[in-house]
Amino acid sequence: ATEGSTSLTVTVSDKPTNLSLKSLGTGLDHVHLSWTGSSPRYEVFYSLSGSDDIQSLVNTTDTTYSVTSGLTQGQTYEFFVVSYGNDGTPVLPSVNSNIEIQPLVCNFIATSTSNNITLTWITTYSITSYNAMLQCRRLCDVSADNGTSVEKNSSSSPLVFSDVNP
């Protein structure tokens, strides 16, 4: 008989931790996820809060992912991340984290009086600057060099485009 030895290497991936969700500053249905982990692969899942309908979003090797479609403003979503070992075996998922998708600006209203266009809105976020652009579909005088668009900044509502001649 021959004496020998056999070795087996087992790699145990850690479960994702520190799952963080951040609504991207686009005012749309975009969310950025980030987490900590050292696994070779992750899968991101989501569902409407309280729903059993869990959807897979992406398989990735990164520890960040940005959701840029498929979510609806005014809804609360629950996200979690599953890590996979080298052999493709899933490890326990991260702790669930939820986020409500809210618009950055609500009740946006544009009113026109005489030669002015006034934009008003409400926000619940601490936004320090708003940028609005007025573009004409035809040649008009909006006190701009090119005669077709003008951009304005404001620190709060309302924002007024004045001297807009038809």
VENFENFEN-V561663 format. One record per residue. RES is the residue in one letter. NEAR is the number of other ideal C-beta (glycine too) atoms within 8 Angstrom. Layout:
[[RES & NEAR] [RES & NEAR]]
This chain:
[[A & 2] [T & 3] [E & 3] [G & 4] [S & 3] [T & 4] [S & 4] [L & 4] [T & 4] [V & 4] [T & 7] [V & 6] [S & 13] [D & 10] [K & 10] [P & 16] [T & 10] [N & 7] [L & 14] [S & 8] [L & 11] [K & 9] [S & 10] [L & 9] [G & 5] [T & 6] [G & 6] [L & 7] [D & 10] [H & 11] [V & 15] [H & 12] [L & 15] [S & 9] [W & 14] [T & 6] [G & 13] [S & 4] [S & 12] [P & 7] [R & 10] [Y & 16] [E & 12] [V & 13] [F & 13] [Y & 11] [S & 11] [L & 9] [S & 9] [G & 3] [S & 7] [D & 4] [D & 6] [I & 8] [Q & 7] [S & 8] [L & 9] [V & 7] [N & 6] [T & 9] [T & 5] [D & 6] [T & 8] [T & 8] [Y & 10] [S & 9] [V & 13] [T & 5] [S & 5] [G & 5] [L & 11] [T & 6] [Q & 9] [G & 6] [Q & 10] [T & 9] [Y & 14] [E & 11] [F & 15] [F & 13] [V & 15] [V & 13] [S & 14] [Y & 13] [G & 13] [N & 6] [D & 5] [G & 6] [T & 6] [P & 8] [V & 13] [L & 4] [P & 12] [S & 12] [V & 7] [N & 8] [S & 11] [N & 10] [I & 11] [E & 8] [I & 13] [Q & 8] [P & 6] [L & 9] [V & 9] [C & 8] [N & 6] [F & 8] [I & 7] [A & 7] [T & 7] [S & 6] [T & 5] [S & 3] [N & 6] [N & 11] [I & 10] [T & 12] [L & 13] [T & 9] [W & 11] [I & 7] [T & 9] [T & 5] [Y & 5] [S & 3] [I & 7] [T & 4] [S & 7] [Y & 12] [N & 7] [A & 11] [M & 8] [L & 12] [Q & 6] [C & 10] [R & 3] [R & 4] [L & 5] [C & 10] [D & 7] [V & 14] [S & 5] [A & 8] [D & 3] [N & 5] [G & 9] [T & 9] [S & 10] [V & 9] [E & 8] [K & 10] [N & 8] [S & 10] [S & 6] [S & 4] [S & 10] [P & 7] [L & 10] [V & 8] [F & 13] [S & 6] [D & 8] [V & 12] [N & 7] [P & 3]]
